[in-house]
Amino acid sequence: MKSTLQTKLGLYLDLIRWNRPAGWLLLLWPTLSALWIASHGFPGWHLVLVFTLGTILMRSAGCCVNDVADRDFDRHVTRTAQRPVTSGAVSVREALGLGAVLALLAFGLVLTTNTVTVLWSVAALAVTLAYPFAKRFVSMPQAVLGVAFSFGIPMAFAAVQSRVPPLAWLLLLGNLFWVIAYDTEYAMVDRDDDLKIGMKTSAITLGRFDVAGVMASYLLFLGLWAWLLREQPGFGVIALGLGAALAQALWHWQLIRQRARDGCFKAFRLNHWLGFAVFAGVALSYVGR
């Protein structure tokens, strides 16, 4: 019995990508950046914990939904063929049940904030549920993922200010381009398999302009955030963080320009350091104020 429970727990942890924290870190850094910007400094441990744990829980819930939605496609993709739902090791009912529990736990955290944040969390959930199916109909599903992975930004402003100002939406727009950049790198890994099964991705849509599209998206992200934050008192420190992020983006170009699977996947996996550089610049800019 103990062995069976351990096996099942291992499958559930694999389902939510527990051993691959890069996924939730990609959501966390822009969310924390928004918290600091909205609060004009450290937002307090309550909100830091709510948004950190909520990010982990919602990303894990999203993995459950995504794997159920893609189970018939994933078996034809080398990288995803052995995922728990695809291989049959975890049933659809189990995966959806786990996803629902995780989403409810995240919602419980949101309930400790305010009404505005609670209301926006419903919209965030709707986008999260829509993304797995967008890959069947939208030529650039990475844009839908960009909205889903950036929704922590307006929610952070809502939690701090009880409103979502235009700055939050513009920061979301900038972050959306970052998501397009790194998820296009991810899609470049699976392009050959996706072409065979008829999946729509930005890597396929962009074709031979995929690398250029990735780099343009990086520049739009960093450029827009720089412009939006240019009047912050500590912008010099923020600029250092954005500069460090730009240096990483140029390194990623070296990794993806030959379109080799290993290089593209490495660039994708390392993107959380780019997000951390931006967050570090934002957070450090408030030190000593």
Secondary structure as UniProt FT lines:
FT   HELIX           2..15
FT   TURN            16..19
FT   HELIX           22..39
FT   HELIX           45..69
FT   HELIX           71..74
FT   TURN            75..76
FT   TURN            78..82
FT   HELIX           84..87
FT   HELIX           92..110
FT   TURN            111..112
FT   HELIX           115..134
FT   TURN            135..137
FT   HELIX           141..150
FT   HELIX           152..161
FT   HELIX           166..189
FT   HELIX           191..197
FT   HELIX           202..206
FT   HELIX           207..209
FT   HELIX           210..228
FT   TURN            229..231
FT   TURN            233..234
FT   HELIX           235..256
FT   TURN            257..258
FT   HELIX           261..269
FT   HELIX           271..284
FT   TURN            285..288
//
